Amino acid sequence: MQIVGNGFLARSLEPIAHQHPDTVVLAAGVSWASGTSDADFAREAALLAEVARGCRATGRRLLFFSTASTGMYGAVDGPGREDAPVVPCTPYGAHKLGLERQLHDSGAEWLVLRLGHLVGPGQPPHQLLPALVRQMREGRVRIHRGAARDLIDVVDVVRVIDLLLTQDLRGETVNVASGEAVPVERIVDHLEGRLGLVAHREYREAGAQHVISTEKLRALVPQTARMGFGPGYYRRVLDAFAKTCATGPAVPEAPGCR
């Protein structure tokens, strides 16, 4: 595969880069669900158009990463499904849905994956877990009351991507997530226990929560049944993440832990 981008997900995909030569993976662009400018959105749209033109000319499939986050599914009644109409509730969600439609109209062969909250070493500091750990180390963590997030280990995401690409899927949209919405308070509880931290909790206005449907993913990739997805899956994800984070000031912090 050809990987366009050099960020967290692009680097995570490098172990399978020698496979799937018929696929171009667009792993660049906006990964920040808040605080992103119109200029950033426009740059990603232009990059998608450029990569799609190249794929159309060469006949290769374009793999595009969208979002299954609150921004996409937060206003959905019931689990967020790929085949159901959605009304994005944030500018980020609206942007990603717009890019999906842009890709549909591009004339290129495509596969869209709507991702949950990826977790792994080296992820950007603005993403959920690095941001929470940084706040906890500072002694005060901000929590939106009632908020919940679907966490999935980037290692499992890469395995799922590999299995999906071997099926030569085209013209499909698939949620890639654990299917479990974990309250952010429970995430903080677990991180405090693993990192030996106690932080004051500052509660803010009610946060959105939703459940991501993984019915289609489980049908396409039955191997997910052996990946441990379920109510306790998030603990394993957090344990692996905590191992990359220093627990004391004498130990340098790992990338993604600040």
Backbone hydrogen bonds, N-H to C=O, Kabsch-Sander energy under -0.5 kcal/mol:
donor,donor_aa,acceptor,acceptor_aa,energy
2,Q,23,T,-2.1
3,I,1,M,-0.6
4,V,2,Q,-0.6
4,V,25,V,-3.3
5,G,3,I,-0.7
7,G,27,A,-0.7
11,R,7,G,-2.8
12,S,8,F,-1.8
13,L,9,L,-1.5
14,E,11,R,-1.0
16,I,13,L,-1.8
17,A,14,E,-1.8
19,Q,16,I,-1.8
23,T,20,H,-1.9
24,V,61,R,-3.2
25,V,2,Q,-3.4
26,L,24,V,-0.6
26,L,63,L,-2.7
27,A,4,V,-2.4
27,A,25,V,-1.1
33,A,31,S,-0.6
41,F,37,S,-1.9
42,A,38,D,-2.5
43,R,39,A,-2.2
44,E,40,D,-2.0
45,A,41,F,-2.2
46,A,42,A,-2.3
47,L,43,R,-2.3
48,L,44,E,-2.6
49,A,45,A,-2.1
50,E,46,A,-2.2
51,V,47,L,-2.7
52,A,48,L,-2.7
53,R,49,A,-2.0
54,G,50,E,-1.7
55,C,51,V,-2.2
56,R,52,A,-2.6
57,A,53,R,-2.0
58,T,54,G,-1.7
59,G,55,C,-2.0
60,R,55,C,-0.9
61,R,22,D,-2.8
62,L,109,E,-2.6
63,L,24,V,-3.0
63,L,61,R,-0.6
64,F,62,L,-0.6
64,F,111,L,-2.6
65,F,26,L,-0.8
66,S,64,F,-0.7
66,S,113,L,-2.8
68,A,115,L,-2.9
72,M,69,S,-1.2
73,Y,69,S,-2.5
74,G,70,T,-2.6
76,V,73,Y,-2.0
78,G,76,V,-0.9
80,G,211,V,-3.1
81,R,79,P,-0.5
84,A,81,R,-0.9
89,C,71,G,-1.6
90,T,71,G,-0.9
94,A,90,T,-2.4
95,H,91,P,-2.3
96,K,92,Y,-2.4
97,L,93,G,-2.3
98,G,94,A,-2.2
99,L,95,H,-2.1
100,E,96,K,-2.1
101,R,97,L,-2.0
102,Q,98,G,-2.1
103,L,99,L,-2.5
104,H,100,E,-2.3
105,D,101,R,-1.6
106,S,103,L,-1.4
109,E,60,R,-0.6
111,L,62,L,-2.3
112,V,172,E,-2.6
113,L,64,F,-2.5
114,R,112,V,-0.5
114,R,174,V,-2.3
115,L,66,S,-1.6
115,L,113,L,-0.7
116,G,176,V,-2.1
117,H,150,D,-2.8
118,L,116,G,-0.9
119,V,152,I,-1.8
122,G,255,P,-1.7
123,Q,120,G,-1.2
127,Q,124,P,-1.6
131,A,127,Q,-2.4
132,L,128,L,-2.5
133,V,129,L,-2.8
134,R,130,P,-2.3
135,Q,131,A,-2.3
136,M,132,L,-2.6
137,R,133,V,-2.4
138,E,134,R,-1.3
139,G,136,M,-1.1
140,R,135,Q,-1.7
141,V,200,H,-2.9
143,I,202,E,-2.4
145,R,143,I,-0.7
145,R,204,R,-1.4
147,A,144,H,-2.4
148,A,208,A,-1.2
149,R,182,V,-2.6
151,L,149,R,-0.7
152,I,117,H,-2.3
154,V,119,V,-2.9
156,D,153,D,-0.5
157,V,153,D,-1.9
158,V,154,V,-2.5
159,R,155,V,-1.8
160,V,156,D,-2.5
161,I,157,V,-2.8
162,D,158,V,-2.4
163,L,159,R,-2.2
164,L,160,V,-2.6
165,L,161,I,-2.7
166,T,162,D,-1.4
167,Q,164,L,-1.3
168,D,165,L,-1.5
169,L,164,L,-0.8
171,G,110,W,-3.4
172,E,110,W,-0.7
174,V,112,V,-2.4
176,V,114,R,-3.2
177,A,175,N,-0.6
182,V,149,R,-2.6
182,V,180,E,-0.7
184,V,147,A,-2.5
186,R,183,P,-0.6
187,I,183,P,-1.7
188,V,184,V,-2.5
189,D,185,E,-2.5
190,H,186,R,-2.2
191,L,187,I,-2.4
192,E,188,V,-2.7
193,G,189,D,-1.9
194,R,190,H,-2.2
195,L,191,L,-2.7
196,G,192,E,-1.3
197,L,192,E,-1.4
200,H,139,G,-2.5
202,E,141,V,-3.0
202,E,200,H,-0.6
203,Y,201,R,-0.7
204,R,143,I,-2.4
207,G,145,R,-3.1
213,S,80,G,-2.2
213,S,211,V,-0.5
218,R,214,T,-2.8
219,A,215,E,-1.7
220,L,216,K,-2.4
221,V,217,L,-3.0
224,T,221,V,-2.2
225,A,222,P,-1.9
226,R,223,Q,-2.0
227,M,224,T,-1.7
229,F,224,T,-0.7
233,Y,230,G,-1.5
235,R,232,G,-1.1
236,R,232,G,-0.9
236,R,233,Y,-0.6
237,V,233,Y,-1.7
238,L,234,Y,-2.7
239,D,235,R,-2.6
240,A,236,R,-2.2
241,F,237,V,-2.0
242,A,238,L,-2.9
243,K,239,D,-1.5
244,T,240,A,-0.6
244,T,241,F,-1.3
245,C,242,A,-1.5
251,V,248,G,-1.4
254,A,244,T,-0.6
257,C,254,A,-1.8
